[in-house]
Each structure stands twice: as C-alpha cells, then as structure tokens.
Amino acid sequence: MELAHAVRPAFEVLQLAINCIGVLIIVWGVVEAIWSFLRLRTVQRSSGLFVRASSIRERLGVHLLLALDVFIGADLIGTVLHPDWTNIGVLAAIVAIRVALTVLLTREIAETHELIERHGQSEASDDKA
C-alpha cells in the first residue's frame, strides 16, 4: 500500500500533462486553421475556394479527433487513480459523449474528403477538355 501512495502523485501529474497535451493539440489545430484560412483569403482566388476551405476544416477535424483520444486516455488514468462507482460512471458518460463526437467528426471528415476528391477529379477533367 505504501508504493501506491508514493506513485499516485506522479500519475496525477501524468494525467495533468496528458490533458495539457490534448489542449495543445487543439490549440495547434485552431492556429493552423486560422493561419491557413487567412492565407487562403489573402490570395483572393475565387475558383476552388470552397474546396480549399473544406480542406482546412478537414485538418482541424483531425486535430480535434486526436485531442479527444488523448483526453480519454487522461480520464482513464484519473479513474484508475480514484476507482469508485461515481468516477466510473462519470468516465463512462464522458467516453460515450466523446465516442459520439468522434463518430460525428469522422463522418464530417469523410464527407469533406469525398467532396475534395470529387472537386479534384472535376478539375482534372476540365483541364483535359
């Protein structure tokens, strides 16, 4: 039991660090999306603007999905550190919500990717004509 009390603070710091990494992933994605969008708007080319903006959304979605997975990992560590039925119930709810968000984001990313590919194929056929 002595060892469990000795390592608990280290795992609490680890959980906090993992949560911080998740936040950094989101911030990185948002900053990248804003930067890409600003660059896109300063170019001022109207052709393909929607598709290029959709590509930016797709990359942001990938960052958000990764961050959600990281947060779930941190929550699992927290539940292991404090294993009671309340924490297990809270973890189950959090995981369910995050899985639902992951499914919705994955669907959104797939639709965006399909749109980008369709637009790329239509541009290629326009170039051949």
The first five atom37 places (N, CA, C, CB, O) and aatype in JSON, in Angstrom:
{
  "aatype": [12, 6, 10, 0, 8, 0, 19, 1, 14, 0, 13, 6, 19, 10, 5, 10, 0, 9, 2, 4, 9, 7, 19, 10, 9, 9, 19, 17, 7, 19, 19, 6, 0, 9, 17, 15, 13, 10, 1, 10, 1, 16, 19, 5, 1, 15, 15, 7, 10, 13, 19, 1, 0, 15, 15, 9, 1, 6, 1, 10, 7, 19, 8, 10, 10, 10, 0, 10, 3, 19, 13, 9, 7, 0, 3, 10, 9, 7, 16, 19, 10, 8, 14, 3, 17, 16, 2, 9, 7, 19, 10, 0, 0, 9, 19, 0, 9, 1, 19, 0, 10, 16, 19, 10, 10, 16, 1, 6, 9, 0, 6, 16, 8, 6, 10, 9, 6, 1, 8, 7, 5, 15, 6, 0, 15, 3, 3, 11, 0],
  "atom_mask": [
    [1, 1, 1, 1, 1],
    [1, 1, 1, 1, 1],
    [1, 1, 1, 1, 1],
    [1, 1, 1, 1, 1],
    [1, 1, 1, 1, 1],
    [1, 1, 1, 1, 1],
    [1, 1, 1, 1, 1],
    [1, 1, 1, 1, 1],
    [1, 1, 1, 1, 1],
    [1, 1, 1, 1, 1],
    [1, 1, 1, 1, 1],
    [1, 1, 1, 1, 1],
    [1, 1, 1, 1, 1],
    [1, 1, 1, 1, 1],
    [1, 1, 1, 1, 1],
    [1, 1, 1, 1, 1],
    [1, 1, 1, 1, 1],
    [1, 1, 1, 1, 1],
    [1, 1, 1, 1, 1],
    [1, 1, 1, 1, 1],
    [1, 1, 1, 1, 1],
    [1, 1, 1, 0, 1],
    [1, 1, 1, 1, 1],
    [1, 1, 1, 1, 1],
    [1, 1, 1, 1, 1],
    [1, 1, 1, 1, 1],
    [1, 1, 1, 1, 1],
    [1, 1, 1, 1, 1],
    [1, 1, 1, 0, 1],
    [1, 1, 1, 1, 1],
    [1, 1, 1, 1, 1],
    [1, 1, 1, 1, 1],
    [1, 1, 1, 1, 1],
    [1, 1, 1, 1, 1],
    [1, 1, 1, 1, 1],
    [1, 1, 1, 1, 1],
    [1, 1, 1, 1, 1],
    [1, 1, 1, 1, 1],
    [1, 1, 1, 1, 1],
    [1, 1, 1, 1, 1],
    [1, 1, 1, 1, 1],
    [1, 1, 1, 1, 1],
    [1, 1, 1, 1, 1],
    [1, 1, 1, 1, 1],
    [1, 1, 1, 1, 1],
    [1, 1, 1, 1, 1],
    [1, 1, 1, 1, 1],
    [1, 1, 1, 0, 1],
    [1, 1, 1, 1, 1],
    [1, 1, 1, 1, 1],
    [1, 1, 1, 1, 1],
    [1, 1, 1, 1, 1],
    [1, 1, 1, 1, 1],
    [1, 1, 1, 1, 1],
    [1, 1, 1, 1, 1],
    [1, 1, 1, 1, 1],
    [1, 1, 1, 1, 1],
    [1, 1, 1, 1, 1],
    [1, 1, 1, 1, 1],
    [1, 1, 1, 1, 1],
    [1, 1, 1, 0, 1],
    [1, 1, 1, 1, 1],
    [1, 1, 1, 1, 1],
    [1, 1, 1, 1, 1],
    [1, 1, 1, 1, 1],
    [1, 1, 1, 1, 1],
    [1, 1, 1, 1, 1],
    [1, 1, 1, 1, 1],
    [1, 1, 1, 1, 1],
    [1, 1, 1, 1, 1],
    [1, 1, 1, 1, 1],
    [1, 1, 1, 1, 1],
    [1, 1, 1, 0, 1],
    [1, 1, 1, 1, 1],
    [1, 1, 1, 1, 1],
    [1, 1, 1, 1, 1],
    [1, 1, 1, 1, 1],
    [1, 1, 1, 0, 1],
    [1, 1, 1, 1, 1],
    [1, 1, 1, 1, 1],
    [1, 1, 1, 1, 1],
    [1, 1, 1, 1, 1],
    [1, 1, 1, 1, 1],
    [1, 1, 1, 1, 1],
    [1, 1, 1, 1, 1],
    [1, 1, 1, 1, 1],
    [1, 1, 1, 1, 1],
    [1, 1, 1, 1, 1],
    [1, 1, 1, 0, 1],
    [1, 1, 1, 1, 1],
    [1, 1, 1, 1, 1],
    [1, 1, 1, 1, 1],
    [1, 1, 1, 1, 1],
    [1, 1, 1, 1, 1],
    [1, 1, 1, 1, 1],
    [1, 1, 1, 1, 1],
    [1, 1, 1, 1, 1],
    [1, 1, 1, 1, 1],
    [1, 1, 1, 1, 1],
    [1, 1, 1, 1, 1],
    [1, 1, 1, 1, 1],
    [1, 1, 1, 1, 1],
    [1, 1, 1, 1, 1],
    [1, 1, 1, 1, 1],
    [1, 1, 1, 1, 1],
    [1, 1, 1, 1, 1],
    [1, 1, 1, 1, 1],
    [1, 1, 1, 1, 1],
    [1, 1, 1, 1, 1],
    [1, 1, 1, 1, 1],
    [1, 1, 1, 1, 1],
    [1, 1, 1, 1, 1],
    [1, 1, 1, 1, 1],
    [1, 1, 1, 1, 1],
    [1, 1, 1, 1, 1],
    [1, 1, 1, 1, 1],
    [1, 1, 1, 1, 1],
    [1, 1, 1, 1, 1],
    [1, 1, 1, 1, 1],
    [1, 1, 1, 0, 1],
    [1, 1, 1, 1, 1],
    [1, 1, 1, 1, 1],
    [1, 1, 1, 1, 1],
    [1, 1, 1, 1, 1],
    [1, 1, 1, 1, 1],
    [1, 1, 1, 1, 1],
    [1, 1, 1, 1, 1],
    [1, 1, 1, 1, 1],
    [1, 1, 1, 1, 1]
  ],
  "atom_positions": [
    [[0.81, -1.19, 0.0], [0.0, 0.0, 0.0], [0.86, 1.26, 0.0], [-0.92, -0.01, 1.19], [0.45, 2.29, -0.54]],
    [[2.03, 1.2, 0.58], [2.95, 2.33, 0.64], [3.37, 2.77, -0.76], [4.18, 1.98, 1.47], [3.47, 3.96, -1.04]],
    [[3.63, 1.79, -1.64], [4.04, 2.11, -3.01], [2.92, 2.82, -3.76], [4.44, 0.83, -3.76], [3.18, 3.75, -4.53]],
    [[1.67, 2.4, -3.55], [0.54, 3.04, -4.22], [0.44, 4.52, -3.85], [-0.77, 2.32, -3.86], [0.17, 5.35, -4.72]],
    [[0.66, 4.84, -2.6], [0.62, 6.24, -2.19], [1.81, 7.02, -2.72], [0.57, 6.35, -0.67], [1.72, 8.23, -2.96]],
    [[2.92, 6.34, -2.92], [4.12, 7.01, -3.4], [4.01, 7.36, -4.89], [5.34, 6.12, -3.18], [4.5, 8.42, -5.3]],
    [[3.38, 6.51, -5.68], [3.32, 6.76, -7.13], [2.08, 7.55, -7.54], [3.34, 5.45, -7.88], [2.04, 8.08, -8.65]],
    [[1.09, 7.66, -6.68], [-0.13, 8.38, -7.02], [0.14, 9.82, -7.47], [-1.08, 8.39, -5.83], [-0.41, 10.24, -8.49]],
    [[0.98, 10.59, -6.75], [1.25, 11.96, -7.23], [1.89, 12.0, -8.61], [2.15, 12.68, -6.24], [1.61, 12.9, -9.41]],
    [[2.73, 11.04, -8.9], [3.36, 11.01, -10.22], [2.32, 10.77, -11.31], [4.45, 9.91, -10.28], [2.38, 11.37, -12.38]],
    [[1.36, 9.89, -11.04], [0.32, 9.62, -12.04], [-0.67, 10.78, -12.15], [-0.43, 8.33, -11.68], [-1.24, 11.0, -13.22]],
    [[-0.88, 11.51, -11.08], [-1.73, 12.7, -11.16], [-1.06, 13.77, -12.01], [-2.03, 13.25, -9.75], [-1.72, 14.46, -12.79]],
    [[0.25, 13.9, -11.87], [0.99, 14.84, -12.73], [0.95, 14.36, -14.18], [2.47, 14.98, -12.25], [0.8, 15.17, -15.1]],
    [[1.08, 13.06, -14.38], [1.0, 12.49, -15.73], [-0.36, 12.76, -16.35], [1.27, 10.98, -15.69], [-0.45, 13.13, -17.52]],
    [[-1.42, 12.59, -15.56], [-2.76, 12.87, -16.07], [-2.9, 14.33, -16.48], [-3.81, 12.52, -15.02], [-3.44, 14.64, -17.54]],
    [[-2.4, 15.22, -15.65], [-2.44, 16.65, -15.96], [-1.63, 16.95, -17.23], [-1.9, 17.47, -14.78], [-2.07, 17.73, -18.08]],
    [[-0.47, 16.33, -17.35], [0.37, 16.54, -18.53], [-0.33, 16.05, -19.8], [1.72, 15.82, -18.37], [-0.27, 16.71, -20.84]],
    [[-1.0, 14.91, -19.71], [-1.71, 14.38, -20.88], [-2.87, 15.3, -21.25], [-2.23, 12.95, -20.6], [-3.11, 15.54, -22.44]],
    [[-3.59, 15.82, -20.25], [-4.65, 16.78, -20.55], [-4.09, 18.03, -21.22], [-5.4, 17.17, -19.26], [-4.7, 18.56, -22.14]],
    [[-2.94, 18.49, -20.76], [-2.3, 19.67, -21.36], [-1.91, 19.38, -22.81], [-1.06, 20.09, -20.55], [-2.03, 20.25, -23.67]],
    [[-1.43, 18.18, -23.07], [-1.08, 17.8, -24.44], [-2.33, 17.83, -25.33], [-0.44, 16.39, -24.48], [-2.27, 18.3, -26.47]],
    [[-3.45, 17.35, -24.81], [-4.7, 17.4, -25.56], [-5.1, 18.83, -25.89], [0.0, 0.0, 0.0], [-5.52, 19.12, -27.01]],
    [[-4.96, 19.72, -24.93], [-5.27, 21.13, -25.16], [-4.32, 21.71, -26.21], [-5.17, 21.93, -23.84], [-4.75, 22.46, -27.09]],
    [[-3.04, 21.37, -26.12], [-2.07, 21.87, -27.1], [-2.39, 21.38, -28.52], [-0.65, 21.43, -26.71], [-2.22, 22.12, -29.49]],
    [[-2.86, 20.15, -28.63], [-3.24, 19.63, -29.95], [-4.39, 20.45, -30.53], [-3.64, 18.13, -29.86], [-4.39, 20.78, -31.71]],
    [[-5.37, 20.78, -29.68], [-6.5, 21.59, -30.15], [-6.02, 22.99, -30.54], [-7.6, 21.69, -29.06], [-6.38, 23.5, -31.6]],
    [[-5.21, 23.6, -29.69], [-4.7, 24.95, -29.99], [-3.9, 24.94, -31.28], [-3.84, 25.47, -28.82], [-4.05, 25.82, -32.12]],
    [[-3.04, 23.93, -31.44], [-2.25, 23.8, -32.67], [-3.17, 23.75, -33.89], [-1.35, 22.53, -32.61], [-2.95, 24.46, -34.87]],
    [[-4.2, 22.9, -33.82], [-5.13, 22.76, -34.94], [-5.87, 24.05, -35.25], [0.0, 0.0, 0.0], [-6.05, 24.4, -36.42]],
    [[-6.31, 24.75, -34.21], [-7.04, 26.0, -34.41], [-6.12, 27.07, -35.01], [-7.64, 26.5, -33.07], [-6.5, 27.76, -35.95]],
    [[-4.92, 27.2, -34.46], [-3.96, 28.18, -35.0], [-3.64, 27.85, -36.46], [-2.66, 28.21, -34.15], [-3.6, 28.74, -37.31]],
    [[-3.4, 26.58, -36.74], [-3.11, 26.18, -38.12], [-4.29, 26.49, -39.04], [-2.78, 24.67, -38.19], [-4.09, 26.97, -40.16]],
    [[-5.51, 26.23, -38.58], [-6.69, 26.51, -39.39], [-6.85, 28.01, -39.64], [-7.95, 25.94, -38.71], [-7.14, 28.43, -40.76]],
    [[-6.67, 28.8, -38.6], [-6.79, 30.26, -38.76], [-5.72, 30.77, -39.73], [-6.65, 30.97, -37.4], [-6.02, 31.56, -40.62]],
    [[-4.49, 30.32, -39.56], [-3.39, 30.73, -40.44], [-3.69, 30.34, -41.9], [-2.05, 30.1, -39.97], [-3.53, 31.15, -42.81]],
    [[-4.11, 29.1, -42.09], [-4.41, 28.64, -43.45], [-5.56, 29.42, -44.06], [-4.74, 27.14, -43.45], [-5.54, 29.76, -45.25]],
    [[-6.57, 29.7, -43.25], [-7.71, 30.45, -43.76], [-7.31, 31.88, -44.13], [-8.85, 30.46, -42.73], [-7.73, 32.4, -45.16]],
    [[-6.51, 32.5, -43.28], [-6.06, 33.87, -43.59], [-5.22, 33.89, -44.86], [-5.25, 34.45, -42.41], [-5.36, 34.79, -45.69]],
    [[-4.36, 32.9, -45.03], [-3.57, 32.82, -46.27], [-4.48, 32.61, -47.46], [-2.53, 31.67, -46.18], [-4.27, 33.19, -48.53]],
    [[-5.49, 31.77, -47.29], [-6.44, 31.49, -48.36], [-7.2, 32.77, -48.75], [-7.43, 30.39, -47.93], [-7.39, 33.03, -49.94]],
    [[-7.62, 33.54, -47.77], [-8.39, 34.76, -48.04], [-7.53, 35.85, -48.66], [-9.03, 35.27, -46.76], [-8.05, 36.7, -49.39]],
    [[-6.23, 35.86, -48.38], [-5.39, 36.91, -48.95], [-5.01, 36.62, -50.39], [-4.13, 37.08, -48.12], [-4.64, 37.53, -51.13]],
    [[-5.1, 35.38, -50.8], [-4.81, 35.02, -52.19], [-5.9, 35.56, -53.1], [-4.68, 33.49, -52.35], [-5.61, 35.97, -54.23]],
    [[-7.15, 35.57, -52.64], [-8.3, 36.13, -53.36], [-8.61, 35.44, -54.69], [-8.06, 37.58, -53.61], [-9.1, 36.09, -55.62]],
    [[-8.34, 34.17, -54.78], [-8.77, 33.44, -55.97], [-10.12, 32.82, -55.65], [-7.72, 32.34, -56.4], [-10.26, 32.13, -54.65]],
    [[-11.1, 33.05, -56.48], [-12.44, 32.57, -56.18], [-12.63, 31.11, -56.59], [-13.48, 33.44, -56.87], [-13.47, 30.41, -56.02]],
    [[-11.88, 30.63, -57.57], [-12.07, 29.26, -58.02], [-11.52, 28.28, -56.97], [-11.39, 29.03, -59.39], [-10.37, 28.39, -56.53]],
    [[-12.35, 27.35, -56.6], [-11.93, 26.31, -55.67], [-11.83, 26.77, -54.23], [0.0, 0.0, 0.0], [-11.27, 26.06, -53.39]],
    [[-12.37, 27.94, -53.92], [-12.28, 28.47, -52.57], [-12.98, 27.57, -51.56], [-12.87, 29.88, -52.51], [-12.46, 27.31, -50.48]],
    [[-14.17, 27.1, -51.92], [-14.94, 26.24, -51.0], [-14.18, 24.95, -50.71], [-16.31, 25.92, -51.59], [-14.15, 24.5, -49.56]],
    [[-13.58, 24.38, -51.72], [-12.86, 23.11, -51.54], [-11.63, 23.32, -50.68], [-12.47, 22.5, -52.89], [-11.34, 22.5, -49.81]],
    [[-10.91, 24.4, -50.9], [-9.72, 24.67, -50.08], [-10.11, 24.96, -48.63], [-8.93, 25.86, -50.66], [-9.41, 24.54, -47.71]],
    [[-11.22, 25.67, -48.43], [-11.7, 25.91, -47.07], [-12.14, 24.58, -46.42], [-12.88, 26.93, -47.08], [-11.93, 24.38, -45.23]],
    [[-12.73, 23.7, -47.2], [-13.13, 22.39, -46.68], [-11.91, 21.57, -46.27], [-13.95, 21.63, -47.73], [-11.96, 20.82, -45.29]],
    [[-10.84, 21.71, -47.0], [-9.6, 21.02, -46.65], [-9.07, 21.51, -45.31], [-8.54, 21.22, -47.74], [-8.53, 20.73, -44.52]],
    [[-9.21, 22.8, -45.06], [-8.79, 23.36, -43.77], [-9.65, 22.77, -42.65], [-8.89, 24.91, -43.78], [-9.13, 22.4, -41.6]],
    [[-10.95, 22.68, -42.88], [-11.85, 22.08, -41.89], [-11.5, 20.62, -41.63], [-13.31, 22.19, -42.35], [-11.57, 20.14, -40.5]],
    [[-11.12, 19.92, -42.69], [-10.75, 18.51, -42.54], [-9.54, 18.36, -41.62], [-10.46, 17.88, -43.92], [-9.52, 17.5, -40.74]],
    [[-8.53, 19.18, -41.82], [-7.32, 19.12, -40.98], [-7.64, 19.49, -39.54], [-6.24, 20.06, -41.53], [-7.11, 18.88, -38.61]],
    [[-8.49, 20.49, -39.33], [-8.9, 20.86, -37.98], [-9.63, 19.69, -37.31], [-9.79, 22.12, -38.0], [-9.42, 19.41, -36.13]],
    [[-10.48, 19.03, -38.07], [-11.2, 17.87, -37.53], [-10.27, 16.75, -37.1], [0.0, 0.0, 0.0], [-10.53, 16.09, -36.09]],
    [[-9.21, 16.54, -37.83], [-8.23, 15.51, -37.46], [-7.57, 15.88, -36.14], [-7.16, 15.35, -38.57], [-7.37, 15.01, -35.29]],
    [[-7.24, 17.14, -35.95], [-6.66, 17.58, -34.67], [-7.65, 17.35, -33.52], [-6.28, 19.08, -34.74], [-7.26, 16.88, -32.45]],
    [[-8.91, 17.68, -33.75], [-9.91, 17.51, -32.7], [-10.1, 16.04, -32.34], [-11.25, 18.11, -33.14], [-10.24, 15.71, -31.16]],
    [[-10.09, 15.17, -33.33], [-10.22, 13.73, -33.06], [-9.05, 13.22, -32.23], [-10.32, 12.95, -34.37], [-9.24, 12.46, -31.28]],
    [[-7.86, 13.62, -32.59], [-6.69, 13.19, -31.84], [-6.76, 13.69, -30.4], [-5.4, 13.69, -32.51], [-6.45, 12.95, -29.47]],
    [[-7.15, 14.94, -30.21], [-7.26, 15.51, -28.87], [-8.3, 14.76, -28.04], [-7.62, 17.0, -28.95], [-8.08, 14.51, -26.85]],
    [[-9.42, 14.39, -28.64], [-10.44, 13.63, -27.91], [-9.87, 12.3, -27.42], [-11.66, 13.38, -28.8], [-10.13, 11.9, -26.28]],
    [[-9.11, 11.62, -28.26], [-8.5, 10.36, -27.85], [-7.52, 10.56, -26.7], [-7.79, 9.7, -29.03], [-7.45, 9.75, -25.78]],
    [[-6.75, 11.65, -26.75], [-5.8, 11.95, -25.69], [-6.55, 12.22, -24.38], [-4.92, 13.17, -26.07], [-6.14, 11.75, -23.32]],
    [[-7.65, 12.98, -24.46], [-8.44, 13.27, -23.25], [-9.03, 11.99, -22.64], [-9.56, 14.25, -23.58], [-9.09, 11.86, -21.42]],
    [[-9.45, 11.06, -23.49], [-9.97, 9.8, -22.96], [-8.87, 9.06, -22.21], [-10.52, 8.91, -24.11], [-9.13, 8.48, -21.15]],
    [[-7.65, 9.07, -22.73], [-6.52, 8.44, -22.04], [-6.29, 9.06, -20.67], [0.0, 0.0, 0.0], [-6.05, 8.36, -19.7]],
    [[-6.35, 10.38, -20.6], [-6.16, 11.07, -19.32], [-7.29, 10.72, -18.35], [-6.1, 12.6, -19.53], [-7.05, 10.54, -17.15]],
    [[-8.51, 10.64, -18.85], [-9.64, 10.27, -17.99], [-9.5, 8.85, -17.46], [-10.94, 10.41, -18.75], [-9.87, 8.58, -16.32]],
    [[-8.98, 7.95, -18.27], [-8.75, 6.57, -17.81], [-7.74, 6.54, -16.67], [-8.26, 5.69, -18.97], [-7.92, 5.81, -15.7]],
    [[-6.69, 7.32, -16.79], [-5.7, 7.38, -15.71], [-6.35, 7.92, -14.44], [-4.5, 8.27, -16.12], [-6.1, 7.41, -13.35]],
    [[-7.18, 8.95, -14.58], [-7.86, 9.51, -13.42], [-8.78, 8.51, -12.74], [0.0, 0.0, 0.0], [-8.88, 8.5, -11.51]],
    [[-9.44, 7.69, -13.52], [-10.34, 6.69, -12.94], [-9.55, 5.59, -12.25], [-11.23, 6.08, -14.03], [-9.98, 5.08, -11.22]],
    [[-8.4, 5.24, -12.79], [-7.55, 4.24, -12.14], [-7.04, 4.79, -10.81], [-6.37, 3.85, -13.06], [-6.91, 4.05, -9.83]],
    [[-6.74, 6.08, -10.77], [-6.24, 6.7, -9.54], [-7.33, 6.79, -8.47], [-5.69, 8.08, -9.84], [-7.04, 6.68, -7.27]],
    [[-8.54, 7.0, -8.88], [-9.66, 7.17, -7.94], [-10.8, 6.25, -8.35], [-10.14, 8.66, -7.91], [-11.82, 6.72, -8.86]],
    [[-10.65, 4.94, -8.13], [-11.64, 3.97, -8.63], [-12.85, 3.83, -7.69], [-10.98, 2.61, -8.82], [-12.84, 3.0, -6.78]],
    [[-13.86, 4.64, -7.91], [-15.12, 4.42, -7.22], [-16.24, 4.45, -8.26], [-15.36, 5.5, -6.1], [-16.01, 4.86, -9.4]],
    [[-17.42, 4.03, -7.88], [-18.51, 3.88, -8.85], [-18.91, 5.23, -9.46], [-19.72, 3.23, -8.19], [-19.32, 5.3, -10.62]],
    [[-18.79, 6.28, -8.69], [-19.12, 7.6, -9.23], [-18.16, 7.98, -10.34], [-19.1, 8.67, -8.12], [-18.59, 8.42, -11.41]],
    [[-16.86, 7.8, -10.1], [-15.86, 8.13, -11.14], [-16.0, 7.22, -12.35], [-14.44, 8.02, -10.57], [-15.81, 7.66, -13.48]],
    [[-16.33, 5.96, -12.11], [-16.52, 5.03, -13.23], [-17.73, 5.46, -14.07], [-16.71, 3.58, -12.72], [-17.69, 5.42, -15.3]],
    [[-18.81, 5.87, -13.39], [-20.0, 6.35, -14.11], [-19.72, 7.61, -14.9], [0.0, 0.0, 0.0], [-20.16, 7.75, -16.04]],
    [[-18.99, 8.53, -14.28], [-18.62, 9.77, -14.97], [-17.74, 9.45, -16.18], [-17.88, 10.74, -14.01], [-17.94, 10.0, -17.26]],
    [[-16.77, 8.55, -16.0], [-15.9, 8.16, -17.11], [-16.71, 7.54, -18.23], [-14.82, 7.18, -16.63], [-16.49, 7.84, -19.4]],
    [[-17.65, 6.67, -17.89], [-18.49, 6.03, -18.92], [-19.27, 7.09, -19.7], [-19.47, 5.02, -18.27], [-19.38, 7.0, -20.93]],
    [[-19.82, 8.07, -19.01], [-20.56, 9.13, -19.69], [-19.64, 9.96, -20.58], [-21.26, 10.04, -18.67], [-19.99, 10.28, -21.72]],
    [[-18.46, 10.3, -20.06], [-17.51, 11.09, -20.84], [-17.07, 10.33, -22.09], [-16.28, 11.46, -19.98], [-17.01, 10.89, -23.18]],
    [[-16.76, 9.05, -21.91], [-16.33, 8.25, -23.06], [-17.46, 8.14, -24.08], [-15.88, 6.84, -22.61], [-17.21, 8.22, -25.28]],
    [[-18.71, 7.94, -23.61], [-19.83, 7.85, -24.54], [-20.0, 9.14, -25.34], [-21.12, 7.54, -23.78], [-20.21, 9.1, -26.55]],
    [[-19.91, 10.27, -24.66], [-20.03, 11.56, -25.36], [-18.89, 11.75, -26.34], [-20.07, 12.73, -24.35], [-19.1, 12.19, -27.47]],
    [[-17.69, 11.44, -25.91], [-16.53, 11.63, -26.8], [-16.54, 10.66, -27.97], [-15.23, 11.46, -26.01], [-16.11, 11.01, -29.07]],
    [[-17.04, 9.44, -27.74], [-17.16, 8.5, -28.86], [-18.19, 9.01, -29.86], [-17.56, 7.08, -28.36], [-17.97, 8.93, -31.07]],
    [[-19.31, 9.55, -29.36], [-20.31, 10.12, -30.26], [-19.72, 11.28, -31.05], [-21.55, 10.58, -29.47], [-19.94, 11.39, -32.26]],
    [[-18.97, 12.15, -30.39], [-18.31, 13.25, -31.09], [-17.32, 12.74, -32.12], [-17.59, 14.17, -30.09], [-17.22, 13.28, -33.23]],
    [[-16.58, 11.69, -31.76], [-15.62, 11.11, -32.69], [-16.32, 10.57, -33.93], [-14.81, 9.99, -32.0], [-15.85, 10.77, -35.05]],
    [[-17.44, 9.87, -33.73], [-18.19, 9.33, -34.87], [-18.68, 10.47, -35.77], [-19.38, 8.48, -34.39], [-18.55, 10.4, -36.99]],
    [[-19.23, 11.5, -35.16], [-19.73, 12.63, -35.95], [-18.6, 13.36, -36.68], [-20.48, 13.61, -35.06], [-18.75, 13.71, -37.85]],
    [[-17.49, 13.59, -35.99], [-16.35, 14.25, -36.64], [-15.77, 13.4, -37.75], [-15.27, 14.58, -35.61], [-15.4, 13.91, -38.81]],
    [[-15.68, 12.09, -37.51], [-15.15, 11.19, -38.54], [-16.04, 11.21, -39.78], [-15.04, 9.75, -38.0], [-15.54, 11.24, -40.91]],
    [[-17.34, 11.21, -39.57], [-18.28, 11.28, -40.7], [-18.1, 12.6, -41.45], [-19.74, 11.13, -40.21], [-18.07, 12.63, -42.68]],
    [[-17.99, 13.69, -40.7], [-17.79, 15.01, -41.32], [-16.5, 15.06, -42.13], [-17.77, 16.11, -40.24], [-16.47, 15.58, -43.24]],
    [[-15.43, 14.51, -41.56], [-14.14, 14.5, -42.26], [-14.24, 13.65, -43.53], [-13.03, 13.96, -41.34], [-13.71, 14.04, -44.57]],
    [[-14.9, 12.5, -43.44], [-15.03, 11.63, -44.62], [-15.83, 12.34, -45.72], [-15.72, 10.3, -44.23], [-15.47, 12.26, -46.89]],
    [[-16.91, 13.02, -45.34], [-17.7, 13.75, -46.34], [-16.89, 14.88, -46.97], [-18.98, 14.3, -45.7], [-16.96, 15.11, -48.17]],
    [[-16.14, 15.57, -46.15], [-15.29, 16.66, -46.66], [-14.22, 16.11, -47.59], [-14.64, 17.44, -45.49], [-13.97, 16.68, -48.65]],
    [[-13.6, 15.0, -47.2], [-12.57, 14.39, -48.03], [-13.16, 13.94, -49.38], [-11.93, 13.18, -47.29], [-12.54, 14.12, -50.43]],
    [[-14.35, 13.38, -49.34], [-15.02, 12.95, -50.57], [-15.31, 14.15, -51.47], [-16.32, 12.2, -50.25], [-15.14, 14.07, -52.69]],
    [[-15.75, 15.25, -50.88], [-16.0, 16.47, -51.63], [-14.73, 16.98, -52.29], [-16.6, 17.54, -50.72], [-14.74, 17.37, -53.46]],
    [[-13.65, 16.97, -51.53], [-12.37, 17.44, -52.07], [-11.92, 16.56, -53.23], [-11.29, 17.46, -50.96], [-11.45, 17.06, -54.25]],
    [[-12.06, 15.24, -53.08], [-11.66, 14.34, -54.16], [-12.53, 14.53, -55.39], [-11.74, 12.88, -53.7], [-12.02, 14.54, -56.51]],
    [[-13.85, 14.69, -55.19], [-14.75, 14.9, -56.34], [-14.38, 16.19, -57.07], [-16.22, 14.95, -55.87], [-14.37, 16.23, -58.3]],
    [[-14.09, 17.23, -56.31], [-13.73, 18.51, -56.93], [-12.41, 18.37, -57.68], [-13.64, 19.63, -55.87], [-12.26, 18.93, -58.77]],
    [[-11.46, 17.64, -57.11], [-10.18, 17.44, -57.78], [-10.35, 16.67, -59.08], [0.0, 0.0, 0.0], [-9.67, 16.97, -60.07]],
    [[-11.25, 15.69, -59.09], [-11.49, 14.93, -60.32], [-12.19, 15.79, -61.36], [-12.34, 13.68, -60.03], [-11.89, 15.68, -62.55]],
    [[-13.11, 16.65, -60.92], [-13.8, 17.51, -61.89], [-12.85, 18.55, -62.46], [-15.01, 18.2, -61.24], [-12.98, 18.91, -63.63]],
    [[-11.9, 19.04, -61.66], [-10.9, 19.99, -62.18], [-9.98, 19.3, -63.18], [-10.07, 20.6, -61.04], [-9.58, 19.89, -64.19]],
    [[-9.63, 18.01, -62.89], [-8.77, 17.28, -63.81], [-9.46, 17.03, -65.14], [-8.34, 15.95, -63.2], [-8.83, 17.11, -66.19]],
    [[-10.77, 16.73, -65.11], [-11.49, 16.51, -66.36], [-11.7, 17.83, -67.11], [-12.84, 15.82, -66.1], [-11.76, 17.84, -68.34]],
    [[-11.83, 18.95, -66.38], [-11.93, 20.25, -67.04], [-10.63, 20.62, -67.73], [-12.32, 21.33, -66.03], [-10.64, 21.22, -68.81]],
    [[-9.51, 20.28, -67.11], [-8.2, 20.57, -67.69], [-7.97, 19.78, -68.97], [-7.09, 20.27, -66.68], [-7.32, 20.27, -69.9]],
    [[-8.5, 18.54, -69.03], [-8.31, 17.71, -70.22], [-9.17, 18.18, -71.39], [-8.64, 16.26, -69.9], [-8.81, 17.97, -72.55]],
    [[-10.29, 18.82, -71.08], [-11.24, 19.22, -72.14], [-10.77, 20.4, -72.94], [-12.56, 19.53, -71.55], [-11.47, 20.83, -73.85]]
  ]
}
